[in-house]
Structures are given as C-alpha cells and as structure tokens.
Amino acid sequence: PDNPALHRRLGKALRGKRDYDGAIHEFSEAVRLDPRPVTPPPGSDPTGAAAQSKSELTRVLVGDYVALADTLLAKGDFDGAIQQSRQAVDLDAGSATAHQALGRAFQYKGDTFEAAKEFRKALTLKPDS
C-alpha cells in the first residue's frame, strides 16, 4: 500500500523482532512515500494551517529518517546510519532528535569528536534532552 504510516508501523514491528532488513525496507518506503514539506506561499499567515502542516510533515519525516538510521545502527551499518541521520538534520537543522541520531551514529562508528559535536548541538536545541 502507498500509506507511509502503515510502512512506519510495520518497520517498528519488524525492528522489534530484529528483522532489520525488513525494517529498513519498510522505513525506506515510509520515507519515499511521505509527502515532502512545502514552504507556505509568501504573504500567508506564518502560524496558519499551511505552516502547521509543514511543521508536522517535517517532524514525521525527520522521525522516519531517525527510525531508519537507528535500524541501520542496530544492523551495524554505521555509514548508512550517518547518511540517514544527515538527511534528518538537513531537513530540520533545529531538530534535537535529528542531531542526537547523528551523534549516536558517529559514536557507534567511533568518531567521538563528531559525536560530541552533535550531542552538544542537541543539548543547545533542547537542554532537557
């Protein structure tokens, strides 16, 4: 089905059963099917429905990239996890969750300098994280 939410749920279930390849496939499908956030047109209300919709779509898509990155980490694909985490950061540089995911990926890869940099950024964005 062309429903990203179903692929997301299936990905979570498969990851819970340690079927990482299946989970990676499902999270990748969720990312592929998720609508991309669109910037509201100029002159529109920055707090209106279009802005809220963009914010929600961004949050969901960042979550999908992070879920995919975490699953790649569990499988031992550190470079893949870094790539997907960077996608999340590129989509929303203000997301502490995205920076935490990138920090974890660098930490697992053994790059403590880059990991610390990302964890510090996450803490700057969300001090209670």
A tleap script that builds the chain and sets N, CA, C and O, in Angstrom:
source leaprc.protein.ff14SB
mol = sequence {
  NPRO ASP ASN PRO ALA LEU HIE ARG ARG LEU
  GLY LYS ALA LEU ARG GLY LYS ARG ASP TYR
  ASP GLY ALA ILE HIE GLU PHE SER GLU ALA
  VAL ARG LEU ASP PRO ARG PRO VAL THR PRO
  PRO PRO GLY SER ASP PRO THR GLY ALA ALA
  ALA GLN SER LYS SER GLU LEU THR ARG VAL
  LEU VAL GLY ASP TYR VAL ALA LEU ALA ASP
  THR LEU LEU ALA LYS GLY ASP PHE ASP GLY
  ALA ILE GLN GLN SER ARG GLN ALA VAL ASP
  LEU ASP ALA GLY SER ALA THR ALA HIE GLN
  ALA LEU GLY ARG ALA PHE GLN TYR LYS GLY
  ASP THR PHE GLU ALA ALA LYS GLU PHE ARG
  LYS ALA LEU THR LEU LYS PRO ASP CSER
}
set mol.1.N position { 0.825 -1.202 0.000 }
set mol.1.CA position { 0.000 0.000 0.000 }
set mol.1.C position { 0.869 1.265 0.000 }
set mol.1.O position { 2.009 1.264 0.465 }
set mol.2.N position { 0.300 2.314 -0.525 }
set mol.2.CA position { 1.016 3.587 -0.590 }
set mol.2.C position { 0.702 4.453 0.621 }
set mol.2.O position { 0.382 5.634 0.484 }
set mol.3.N position { 0.794 3.866 1.793 }
set mol.3.CA position { 0.486 4.571 3.029 }
set mol.3.C position { 1.731 4.576 3.915 }
set mol.3.O position { 2.096 3.539 4.469 }
set mol.4.N position { 2.390 5.736 4.056 }
set mol.4.CA position { 3.627 5.757 4.840 }
set mol.4.C position { 3.423 5.350 6.295 }
set mol.4.O position { 4.319 4.755 6.895 }
set mol.5.N position { 2.271 5.656 6.872 }
set mol.5.CA position { 2.028 5.296 8.276 }
set mol.5.C position { 2.029 3.781 8.462 }
set mol.5.O position { 2.529 3.281 9.470 }
set mol.6.N position { 1.474 3.051 7.503 }
set mol.6.CA position { 1.480 1.584 7.600 }
set mol.6.C position { 2.897 1.033 7.490 }
set mol.6.O position { 3.271 0.118 8.225 }
set mol.7.N position { 3.675 1.583 6.582 }
set mol.7.CA position { 5.069 1.143 6.447 }
set mol.7.C position { 5.854 1.467 7.725 }
set mol.7.O position { 6.697 0.684 8.161 }
set mol.8.N position { 5.568 2.617 8.310 }
set mol.8.CA position { 6.235 3.029 9.551 }
set mol.8.C position { 5.927 2.030 10.678 }
set mol.8.O position { 6.826 1.590 11.395 }
set mol.9.N position { 4.646 1.685 10.817 }
set mol.9.CA position { 4.250 0.730 11.871 }
set mol.9.C position { 4.866 -0.643 11.638 }
set mol.9.O position { 5.344 -1.286 12.572 }
set mol.10.N position { 4.850 -1.080 10.396 }
set mol.10.CA position { 5.434 -2.377 10.071 }
set mol.10.C position { 6.940 -2.359 10.329 }
set mol.10.O position { 7.497 -3.335 10.832 }
set mol.11.N position { 7.595 -1.258 9.987 }
set mol.11.CA position { 9.029 -1.120 10.261 }
set mol.11.C position { 9.329 -1.253 11.744 }
set mol.11.O position { 10.277 -1.933 12.135 }
set mol.12.N position { 8.519 -0.603 12.565 }
set mol.12.CA position { 8.721 -0.684 14.021 }
set mol.12.C position { 8.524 -2.114 14.516 }
set mol.12.O position { 9.286 -2.599 15.352 }
set mol.13.N position { 7.499 -2.782 13.995 }
set mol.13.CA position { 7.239 -4.167 14.413 }
set mol.13.C position { 8.382 -5.087 13.993 }
set mol.13.O position { 8.827 -5.927 14.776 }
set mol.14.N position { 8.850 -4.929 12.774 }
set mol.14.CA position { 9.942 -5.773 12.293 }
set mol.14.C position { 11.235 -5.499 13.050 }
set mol.14.O position { 11.985 -6.426 13.354 }
set mol.15.N position { 11.501 -4.221 13.359 }
set mol.15.CA position { 12.706 -3.899 14.140 }
set mol.15.C position { 12.615 -4.541 15.521 }
set mol.15.O position { 13.615 -5.027 16.050 }
set mol.16.N position { 11.420 -4.543 16.101 }
set mol.16.CA position { 11.221 -5.188 17.405 }
set mol.16.C position { 11.497 -6.680 17.366 }
set mol.16.O position { 11.901 -7.273 18.366 }
set mol.17.N position { 11.276 -7.286 16.202 }
set mol.17.CA position { 11.550 -8.720 16.031 }
set mol.17.C position { 12.964 -8.972 15.512 }
set mol.17.O position { 13.330 -10.101 15.184 }
set mol.18.N position { 13.746 -7.901 15.447 }
set mol.18.CA position { 15.135 -7.951 14.974 }
set mol.18.C position { 15.268 -8.362 13.506 }
set mol.18.O position { 16.303 -8.875 13.080 }
set mol.19.N position { 14.208 -8.127 12.752 }
set mol.19.CA position { 14.272 -8.319 11.304 }
set mol.19.C position { 14.694 -6.974 10.712 }
set mol.19.O position { 13.873 -6.220 10.191 }
set mol.20.N position { 15.986 -6.697 10.806 }
set mol.20.CA position { 16.489 -5.374 10.432 }
set mol.20.C position { 16.364 -5.102 8.941 }
set mol.20.O position { 16.051 -3.980 8.542 }
set mol.21.N position { 16.603 -6.105 8.119 }
set mol.21.CA position { 16.470 -5.886 6.676 }
set mol.21.C position { 15.026 -5.534 6.315 }
set mol.21.O position { 14.779 -4.623 5.524 }
set mol.22.N position { 14.084 -6.260 6.898 }
set mol.22.CA position { 12.671 -5.958 6.650 }
set mol.22.C position { 12.300 -4.577 7.162 }
set mol.22.O position { 11.579 -3.836 6.495 }
set mol.23.N position { 12.788 -4.231 8.343 }
set mol.23.CA position { 12.500 -2.921 8.927 }
set mol.23.C position { 13.100 -1.803 8.084 }
set mol.23.O position { 12.462 -0.772 7.868 }
set mol.24.N position { 14.319 -2.006 7.611 }
set mol.24.CA position { 14.964 -0.995 6.760 }
set mol.24.C position { 14.142 -0.782 5.496 }
set mol.24.O position { 13.950 0.353 5.061 }
set mol.25.N position { 13.661 -1.859 4.912 }
set mol.25.CA position { 12.826 -1.743 3.714 }
set mol.25.C position { 11.565 -0.922 4.021 }
set mol.25.O position { 11.208 -0.020 3.263 }
set mol.26.N position { 10.897 -1.239 5.132 }
set mol.26.CA position { 9.639 -0.554 5.455 }
set mol.26.C position { 9.866 0.923 5.794 }
set mol.26.O position { 9.099 1.780 5.356 }
set mol.27.N position { 10.909 1.226 6.567 }
set mol.27.CA position { 11.192 2.633 6.874 }
set mol.27.C position { 11.597 3.394 5.604 }
set mol.27.O position { 11.254 4.565 5.446 }
set mol.28.N position { 12.318 2.734 4.711 }
set mol.28.CA position { 12.687 3.377 3.442 }
set mol.28.C position { 11.444 3.687 2.615 }
set mol.28.O position { 11.365 4.734 1.972 }
set mol.29.N position { 10.485 2.783 2.633 }
set mol.29.CA position { 9.226 3.029 1.926 }
set mol.29.C position { 8.470 4.189 2.564 }
set mol.29.O position { 7.901 5.019 1.855 }
set mol.30.N position { 8.457 4.256 3.878 }
set mol.30.CA position { 7.783 5.375 4.551 }
set mol.30.C position { 8.417 6.697 4.139 }
set mol.30.O position { 7.707 7.664 3.858 }
set mol.31.N position { 9.736 6.748 4.100 }
set mol.31.CA position { 10.432 7.973 3.681 }
set mol.31.C position { 10.092 8.302 2.230 }
set mol.31.O position { 9.845 9.459 1.892 }
set mol.32.N position { 10.081 7.287 1.379 }
set mol.32.CA position { 9.794 7.515 -0.040 }
set mol.32.C position { 8.374 8.036 -0.244 }
set mol.32.O position { 8.142 8.897 -1.093 }
set mol.33.N position { 7.429 7.514 0.532 }
set mol.33.CA position { 6.021 7.866 0.345 }
set mol.33.C position { 5.582 9.118 1.095 }
set mol.33.O position { 4.582 9.739 0.734 }
set mol.34.N position { 6.323 9.492 2.135 }
set mol.34.CA position { 5.926 10.675 2.900 }
set mol.34.C position { 5.911 11.900 2.002 }
set mol.34.O position { 6.845 12.114 1.229 }
set mol.35.N position { 4.857 12.708 2.098 }
set mol.35.CA position { 4.868 13.953 1.333 }
set mol.35.C position { 5.953 14.876 1.867 }
set mol.35.O position { 6.184 14.943 3.074 }
set mol.36.N position { 6.601 15.568 0.983 }
set mol.36.CA position { 7.653 16.499 1.384 }
set mol.36.C position { 7.025 17.804 1.854 }
set mol.36.O position { 6.089 18.310 1.236 }
set mol.37.N position { 7.547 18.344 2.954 }
set mol.37.CA position { 7.016 19.621 3.440 }
set mol.37.C position { 7.207 20.716 2.386 }
set mol.37.O position { 8.250 20.796 1.737 }
set mol.38.N position { 6.201 21.539 2.233 }
set mol.38.CA position { 6.251 22.632 1.276 }
set mol.38.C position { 6.159 23.938 2.042 }
set mol.38.O position { 5.319 24.091 2.930 }
set mol.39.N position { 7.020 24.873 1.697 }
set mol.39.CA position { 7.005 26.176 2.355 }
set mol.39.C position { 5.716 26.909 1.986 }
set mol.39.O position { 5.365 26.987 0.809 }
set mol.40.N position { 5.005 27.449 2.984 }
set mol.40.CA position { 3.784 28.196 2.682 }
set mol.40.C position { 4.081 29.378 1.761 }
set mol.40.O position { 5.172 29.945 1.814 }
set mol.41.N position { 3.129 29.745 0.929 }
set mol.41.CA position { 3.368 30.844 -0.008 }
set mol.41.C position { 3.629 32.164 0.705 }
set mol.41.O position { 3.162 32.367 1.826 }
set mol.42.N position { 4.376 33.068 0.058 }
set mol.42.CA position { 4.642 34.375 0.650 }
set mol.42.C position { 3.332 35.097 0.950 }
set mol.42.O position { 2.364 35.020 0.193 }
set mol.43.N position { 3.336 35.788 2.057 }
set mol.43.CA position { 2.155 36.546 2.450 }
set mol.43.C position { 1.143 35.748 3.240 }
set mol.43.O position { 0.167 36.306 3.740 }
set mol.44.N position { 1.366 34.424 3.361 }
set mol.44.CA position { 0.423 33.631 4.151 }
set mol.44.C position { 0.762 33.761 5.628 }
set mol.44.O position { 1.863 34.173 5.994 }
set mol.45.N position { -0.176 33.412 6.446 }
set mol.45.CA position { -0.019 33.509 7.897 }
set mol.45.C position { 1.033 32.494 8.358 }
set mol.45.O position { 0.837 31.292 8.177 }
set mol.46.N position { 2.157 32.956 8.956 }
set mol.46.CA position { 3.214 32.020 9.369 }
set mol.46.C position { 2.795 31.081 10.498 }
set mol.46.O position { 3.495 30.111 10.789 }
set mol.47.N position { 1.659 31.363 11.134 }
set mol.47.CA position { 1.171 30.470 12.190 }
set mol.47.C position { -0.074 29.719 11.738 }
set mol.47.O position { -0.688 28.999 12.526 }
set mol.48.N position { -0.446 29.885 10.475 }
set mol.48.CA position { -1.669 29.280 9.957 }
set mol.48.C position { -1.544 27.799 9.679 }
set mol.48.O position { -0.547 27.158 10.009 }
set mol.49.N position { -2.597 27.273 9.057 }
set mol.49.CA position { -2.693 25.832 8.789 }
set mol.49.C position { -1.570 25.335 7.888 }
set mol.49.O position { -1.045 24.242 8.100 }
set mol.50.N position { -1.195 26.130 6.883 }
set mol.50.CA position { -0.128 25.686 5.965 }
set mol.50.C position { 1.191 25.538 6.711 }
set mol.50.O position { 1.924 24.573 6.494 }
set mol.51.N position { 1.495 26.490 7.590 }
set mol.51.CA position { 2.738 26.418 8.358 }
set mol.51.C position { 2.697 25.241 9.331 }
set mol.51.O position { 3.697 24.542 9.497 }
set mol.52.N position { 1.557 25.017 9.971 }
set mol.52.CA position { 1.432 23.891 10.901 }
set mol.52.C position { 1.552 22.572 10.161 }
set mol.52.O position { 2.170 21.628 10.654 }
set mol.53.N position { 0.955 22.510 8.969 }
set mol.53.CA position { 1.044 21.296 8.171 }
set mol.53.C position { 2.492 21.016 7.777 }
set mol.53.O position { 2.942 19.872 7.844 }
set mol.54.N position { 3.220 22.048 7.368 }
set mol.54.CA position { 4.627 21.879 7.011 }
set mol.54.C position { 5.424 21.403 8.224 }
set mol.54.O position { 6.260 20.506 8.112 }
set mol.55.N position { 5.164 22.001 9.371 }
set mol.55.CA position { 5.870 21.624 10.595 }
set mol.55.C position { 5.610 20.163 10.958 }
set mol.55.O position { 6.536 19.442 11.329 }
set mol.56.N position { 4.361 19.725 10.853 }
set mol.56.CA position { 4.012 18.344 11.180 }
set mol.56.C position { 4.637 17.374 10.181 }
set mol.56.O position { 5.170 16.337 10.576 }
set mol.57.N position { 4.577 17.701 8.903 }
set mol.57.CA position { 5.191 16.835 7.885 }
set mol.57.C position { 6.689 16.721 8.107 }
set mol.57.O position { 7.261 15.641 7.963 }
set mol.58.N position { 7.326 17.832 8.458 }
set mol.58.CA position { 8.763 17.815 8.717 }
set mol.58.C position { 9.069 16.921 9.907 }
set mol.58.O position { 9.997 16.113 9.850 }
set mol.59.N position { 8.299 17.054 10.989 }
set mol.59.CA position { 8.515 16.253 12.194 }
set mol.59.C position { 8.382 14.761 11.886 }
set mol.59.O position { 9.195 13.954 12.336 }
set mol.60.N position { 7.360 14.402 11.121 }
set mol.60.CA position { 7.137 12.994 10.783 }
set mol.60.C position { 8.271 12.468 9.909 }
set mol.60.O position { 8.776 11.370 10.143 }
set mol.61.N position { 8.672 13.240 8.910 }
set mol.61.CA position { 9.735 12.790 8.013 }
set mol.61.C position { 11.070 12.684 8.744 }
set mol.61.O position { 11.833 11.748 8.501 }
set mol.62.N position { 11.360 13.628 9.633 }
set mol.62.CA position { 12.574 13.530 10.456 }
set mol.62.C position { 12.520 12.243 11.278 }
set mol.62.O position { 13.517 11.531 11.392 }
set mol.63.N position { 11.359 11.952 11.846 }
set mol.63.CA position { 11.200 10.714 12.623 }
set mol.63.C position { 11.447 9.472 11.795 }
set mol.63.O position { 12.029 8.501 12.279 }
set mol.64.N position { 11.005 9.498 10.542 }
set mol.64.CA position { 11.237 8.348 9.661 }
set mol.64.C position { 12.723 8.173 9.360 }
set mol.64.O position { 13.236 7.054 9.383 }
set mol.65.N position { 13.409 9.272 9.081 }
set mol.65.CA position { 14.855 9.182 8.837 }
set mol.65.C position { 15.589 8.683 10.081 }
set mol.65.O position { 16.518 7.882 9.975 }
set mol.66.N position { 15.177 9.154 11.257 }
set mol.66.CA position { 15.817 8.725 12.501 }
set mol.66.C position { 15.544 7.243 12.756 }
set mol.66.O position { 16.444 6.511 13.168 }
set mol.67.N position { 14.317 6.797 12.516 }
set mol.67.CA position { 13.997 5.374 12.689 }
set mol.67.C position { 14.829 4.520 11.748 }
set mol.67.O position { 15.327 3.462 12.131 }
set mol.68.N position { 14.975 4.980 10.526 }
set mol.68.CA position { 15.801 4.255 9.555 }
set mol.68.C position { 17.259 4.237 10.013 }
set mol.68.O position { 17.916 3.199 9.939 }
set mol.69.N position { 17.766 5.368 10.482 }
set mol.69.CA position { 19.151 5.441 10.969 }
set mol.69.C position { 19.360 4.513 12.161 }
set mol.69.O position { 20.359 3.797 12.225 }
set mol.70.N position { 18.423 4.524 13.101 }
set mol.70.CA position { 18.562 3.659 14.283 }
set mol.70.C position { 18.555 2.181 13.901 }
set mol.70.O position { 19.260 1.374 14.508 }
set mol.71.N position { 17.763 1.832 12.902 }
set mol.71.CA position { 17.717 0.444 12.446 }
set mol.71.C position { 19.020 0.067 11.749 }
set mol.71.O position { 19.528 -1.040 11.929 }
set mol.72.N position { 19.553 0.978 10.964 }
set mol.72.CA position { 20.856 0.728 10.331 }
set mol.72.C position { 21.948 0.566 11.393 }
set mol.72.O position { 22.845 -0.263 11.239 }
set mol.73.N position { 21.873 1.351 12.466 }
set mol.73.CA position { 22.834 1.188 13.570 }
set mol.73.C position { 22.724 -0.204 14.170 }
set mol.73.O position { 23.733 -0.865 14.415 }
set mol.74.N position { 21.497 -0.644 14.405 }
set mol.74.CA position { 21.291 -1.966 15.007 }
set mol.74.C position { 21.859 -3.065 14.119 }
set mol.74.O position { 22.303 -4.104 14.605 }
set mol.75.N position { 21.839 -2.823 12.817 }
set mol.75.CA position { 22.380 -3.802 11.864 }
set mol.75.C position { 23.896 -3.690 11.737 }
set mol.75.O position { 24.542 -4.588 11.200 }
set mol.76.N position { 24.469 -2.580 12.235 }
set mol.76.CA position { 25.914 -2.388 12.147 }
set mol.76.C position { 26.352 -1.573 10.943 }
set mol.76.O position { 27.544 -1.496 10.645 }
set mol.77.N position { 25.395 -0.961 10.247 }
set mol.77.CA position { 25.720 -0.135 9.077 }
set mol.77.C position { 25.866 1.316 9.538 }
set mol.77.O position { 24.941 2.119 9.410 }
set mol.78.N position { 27.043 1.634 10.076 }
set mol.78.CA position { 27.270 2.957 10.656 }
set mol.78.C position { 27.255 4.062 9.608 }
set mol.78.O position { 26.698 5.134 9.848 }
set mol.79.N position { 27.857 3.816 8.453 }
set mol.79.CA position { 27.864 4.833 7.401 }
set mol.79.C position { 26.455 5.106 6.889 }
set mol.79.O position { 26.097 6.256 6.636 }
set mol.80.N position { 25.657 4.057 6.736 }
set mol.80.CA position { 24.265 4.237 6.326 }
set mol.80.C position { 23.489 5.032 7.357 }
set mol.80.O position { 22.667 5.879 7.008 }
set mol.81.N position { 23.752 4.756 8.641 }
set mol.81.CA position { 23.076 5.487 9.715 }
set mol.81.C position { 23.474 6.964 9.703 }
set mol.81.O position { 22.639 7.841 9.925 }
set mol.82.N position { 24.740 7.227 9.444 }
set mol.82.CA position { 25.200 8.620 9.360 }
set mol.82.C position { 24.495 9.311 8.195 }
set mol.82.O position { 24.035 10.444 8.334 }
set mol.83.N position { 24.411 8.647 7.065 }
set mol.83.CA position { 23.770 9.240 5.887 }
set mol.83.C position { 22.301 9.576 6.164 }
set mol.83.O position { 21.846 10.671 5.833 }
set mol.84.N position { 21.566 8.655 6.761 }
set mol.84.CA position { 20.147 8.901 7.036 }
set mol.84.C position { 19.965 9.967 8.117 }
set mol.84.O position { 19.040 10.776 8.042 }
set mol.85.N position { 20.836 9.970 9.111 }
set mol.85.CA position { 20.766 10.997 10.154 }
set mol.85.C position { 21.049 12.380 9.569 }
set mol.85.O position { 20.427 13.368 9.958 }
set mol.86.N position { 21.981 12.436 8.642 }
set mol.86.CA position { 22.260 13.729 7.977 }
set mol.86.C position { 21.051 14.203 7.178 }
set mol.86.O position { 20.780 15.401 7.105 }
set mol.87.N position { 20.334 13.269 6.587 }
set mol.87.CA position { 19.099 13.642 5.882 }
set mol.87.C position { 18.127 14.310 6.850 }
set mol.87.O position { 17.496 15.313 6.518 }
set mol.88.N position { 18.015 13.743 8.049 }
set mol.88.CA position { 17.121 14.319 9.058 }
set mol.88.C position { 17.590 15.713 9.463 }
set mol.88.O position { 16.777 16.630 9.580 }
set mol.89.N position { 18.893 15.880 9.677 }
set mol.89.CA position { 19.438 17.189 10.052 }
set mol.89.C position { 19.258 18.183 8.912 }
set mol.89.O position { 18.907 19.339 9.149 }
set mol.90.N position { 19.494 17.745 7.682 }
set mol.90.CA position { 19.309 18.637 6.532 }
set mol.90.C position { 17.858 19.097 6.410 }
set mol.90.O position { 17.590 20.234 6.024 }
set mol.91.N position { 16.941 18.219 6.737 }
set mol.91.CA position { 15.523 18.548 6.653 }
set mol.91.C position { 15.116 19.527 7.749 }
set mol.91.O position { 14.315 20.433 7.517 }
set mol.92.N position { 15.676 19.341 8.950 }
set mol.92.CA position { 15.337 20.220 10.082 }
set mol.92.C position { 16.551 20.373 10.983 }
set mol.92.O position { 16.748 19.597 11.919 }
set mol.93.N position { 17.360 21.379 10.690 }
set mol.93.CA position { 18.581 21.625 11.474 }
set mol.93.C position { 18.263 22.007 12.910 }
set mol.93.O position { 19.151 21.983 13.762 }
set mol.94.N position { 17.023 22.358 13.195 }
set mol.94.CA position { 16.620 22.714 14.549 }
set mol.94.C position { 16.059 21.554 15.347 }
set mol.94.O position { 15.514 21.751 16.433 }
set mol.95.N position { 16.188 20.345 14.817 }
set mol.95.CA position { 15.662 19.165 15.500 }
set mol.95.C position { 16.729 18.533 16.391 }
set mol.95.O position { 17.733 18.013 15.906 }
set mol.96.N position { 16.495 18.588 17.695 }
set mol.96.CA position { 17.421 17.936 18.626 }
set mol.96.C position { 17.453 16.430 18.378 }
set mol.96.O position { 18.504 15.800 18.497 }
set mol.97.N position { 16.312 15.860 18.035 }
set mol.97.CA position { 16.230 14.423 17.759 }
set mol.97.C position { 17.134 14.032 16.599 }
set mol.97.O position { 17.813 13.006 16.654 }
set mol.98.N position { 17.143 14.845 15.550 }
set mol.98.CA position { 17.987 14.554 14.390 }
set mol.98.C position { 19.464 14.623 14.768 }
set mol.98.O position { 20.252 13.776 14.347 }
set mol.99.N position { 19.845 15.629 15.563 }
set mol.99.CA position { 21.247 15.757 15.977 }
set mol.99.C position { 21.646 14.628 16.930 }
set mol.99.O position { 22.783 14.157 16.890 }
set mol.100.N position { 20.720 14.195 17.782 }
set mol.100.CA position { 21.011 13.054 18.656 }
set mol.100.C position { 21.264 11.801 17.822 }
set mol.100.O position { 22.184 11.036 18.109 }
set mol.101.N position { 20.450 11.595 16.797 }
set mol.101.CA position { 20.617 10.420 15.930 }
set mol.101.C position { 21.967 10.461 15.230 }
set mol.101.O position { 22.658 9.446 15.141 }
set mol.102.N position { 22.339 11.629 14.736 }
set mol.102.CA position { 23.636 11.760 14.070 }
set mol.102.C position { 24.765 11.544 15.070 }
set mol.102.O position { 25.772 10.918 14.739 }
set mol.103.N position { 24.612 12.049 16.274 }
set mol.103.CA position { 25.613 11.824 17.315 }
set mol.103.C position { 25.767 10.341 17.638 }
set mol.103.O position { 26.885 9.848 17.778 }
set mol.104.N position { 24.638 9.626 17.757 }
set mol.104.CA position { 24.702 8.169 18.026 }
set mol.104.C position { 25.427 7.445 16.903 }
set mol.104.O position { 26.246 6.560 17.150 }
set mol.105.N position { 25.120 7.826 15.668 }
set mol.105.CA position { 25.759 7.155 14.526 }
set mol.105.C position { 27.270 7.368 14.556 }
set mol.105.O position { 28.037 6.430 14.337 }
set mol.106.N position { 27.698 8.605 14.827 }
set mol.106.CA position { 29.137 8.870 14.923 }
set mol.106.C position { 29.747 8.129 16.114 }
set mol.106.O position { 30.860 7.612 16.022 }
set mol.107.N position { 29.022 8.079 17.221 }
set mol.107.CA position { 29.526 7.383 18.406 }
set mol.107.C position { 29.748 5.897 18.102 }
set mol.107.O position { 30.797 5.344 18.433 }
set mol.108.N position { 28.769 5.262 17.479 }
set mol.108.CA position { 28.904 3.844 17.141 }
set mol.108.C position { 30.045 3.612 16.167 }
set mol.108.O position { 30.715 2.580 16.220 }
set mol.109.N position { 30.268 4.572 15.276 }
set mol.109.CA position { 31.361 4.439 14.311 }
set mol.109.C position { 32.719 4.666 14.973 }
set mol.109.O position { 33.755 4.305 14.415 }
set mol.110.N position { 32.709 5.269 16.170 }
set mol.110.CA position { 33.960 5.517 16.879 }
set mol.110.C position { 34.500 6.920 16.687 }
set mol.110.O position { 35.620 7.206 17.110 }
set mol.111.N position { 33.739 7.798 16.064 }
set mol.111.CA position { 34.154 9.178 15.841 }
set mol.111.C position { 33.617 10.035 16.986 }
set mol.111.O position { 32.585 10.695 16.863 }
set mol.112.N position { 34.345 10.006 18.097 }
set mol.112.CA position { 33.874 10.682 19.307 }
set mol.112.C position { 33.838 12.199 19.173 }
set mol.112.O position { 33.008 12.858 19.800 }
set mol.113.N position { 34.733 12.760 18.359 }
set mol.113.CA position { 34.734 14.207 18.163 }
set mol.113.C position { 33.429 14.658 17.510 }
set mol.113.O position { 32.763 15.566 18.008 }
set mol.114.N position { 33.065 14.022 16.393 }
set mol.114.CA position { 31.825 14.390 15.696 }
set mol.114.C position { 30.602 14.053 16.542 }
set mol.114.O position { 29.622 14.799 16.540 }
set mol.115.N position { 30.651 12.936 17.266 }
set mol.115.CA position { 29.541 12.561 18.138 }
set mol.115.C position { 29.311 13.635 19.194 }
set mol.115.O position { 28.177 14.064 19.410 }
set mol.116.N position { 30.375 14.068 19.848 }
set mol.116.CA position { 30.249 15.089 20.893 }
set mol.116.C position { 29.701 16.385 20.312 }
set mol.116.O position { 28.884 17.054 20.945 }
set mol.117.N position { 30.144 16.741 19.117 }
set mol.117.CA position { 29.660 17.962 18.467 }
set mol.117.C position { 28.144 17.897 18.253 }
set mol.117.O position { 27.435 18.871 18.504 }
set mol.118.N position { 27.658 16.749 17.790 }
set mol.118.CA position { 26.223 16.601 17.544 }
set mol.118.C position { 25.426 16.552 18.848 }
set mol.118.O position { 24.336 17.116 18.930 }
set mol.119.N position { 25.964 15.882 19.863 }
set mol.119.CA position { 25.271 15.836 21.153 }
set mol.119.C position { 25.199 17.229 21.781 }
set mol.119.O position { 24.188 17.589 22.384 }
set mol.120.N position { 26.274 18.012 21.639 }
set mol.120.CA position { 26.250 19.394 22.152 }
set mol.120.C position { 25.202 20.226 21.425 }
set mol.120.O position { 24.493 21.022 22.041 }
set mol.121.N position { 25.110 20.037 20.111 }
set mol.121.CA position { 24.109 20.772 19.334 }
set mol.121.C position { 22.708 20.397 19.798 }
set mol.121.O position { 21.854 21.270 19.946 }
set mol.122.N position { 22.461 19.106 20.029 }
set mol.122.CA position { 21.160 18.643 20.506 }
set mol.122.C position { 20.832 19.276 21.857 }
set mol.122.O position { 19.702 19.706 22.087 }
set mol.123.N position { 21.811 19.333 22.739 }
set mol.123.CA position { 21.592 19.932 24.050 }
set mol.123.C position { 21.336 21.432 23.966 }
set mol.123.O position { 20.565 21.981 24.753 }
set mol.124.N position { 21.982 22.091 23.014 }
set mol.124.CA position { 21.741 23.517 22.802 }
set mol.124.C position { 20.293 23.734 22.341 }
set mol.124.O position { 19.629 24.674 22.777 }
set mol.125.N position { 19.819 22.858 21.461 }
set mol.125.CA position { 18.464 22.991 20.931 }
set mol.125.C position { 17.401 22.600 21.951 }
set mol.125.O position { 16.325 23.196 22.005 }
set mol.126.N position { 17.717 21.592 22.755 }
set mol.126.CA position { 16.737 21.082 23.732 }
set mol.126.C position { 17.510 20.670 24.981 }
set mol.126.O position { 17.910 19.514 25.114 }
set mol.127.N position { 17.719 21.613 25.893 }
set mol.127.CA position { 18.567 21.356 27.063 }
set mol.127.C position { 18.142 20.160 27.919 }
set mol.127.O position { 18.985 19.578 28.602 }
set mol.128.N position { 16.882 19.780 27.903 }
set mol.128.CA position { 16.447 18.657 28.732 }
set mol.128.C position { 16.534 17.312 28.017 }
set mol.128.O position { 16.012 16.310 28.506 }
set mol.129.N position { 17.208 17.290 26.835 }
set mol.129.CA position { 17.276 16.032 26.074 }
set mol.129.C position { 18.455 15.175 26.489 }
set mol.129.O position { 18.651 14.088 25.944 }
savepdb mol mol.pdb
quit
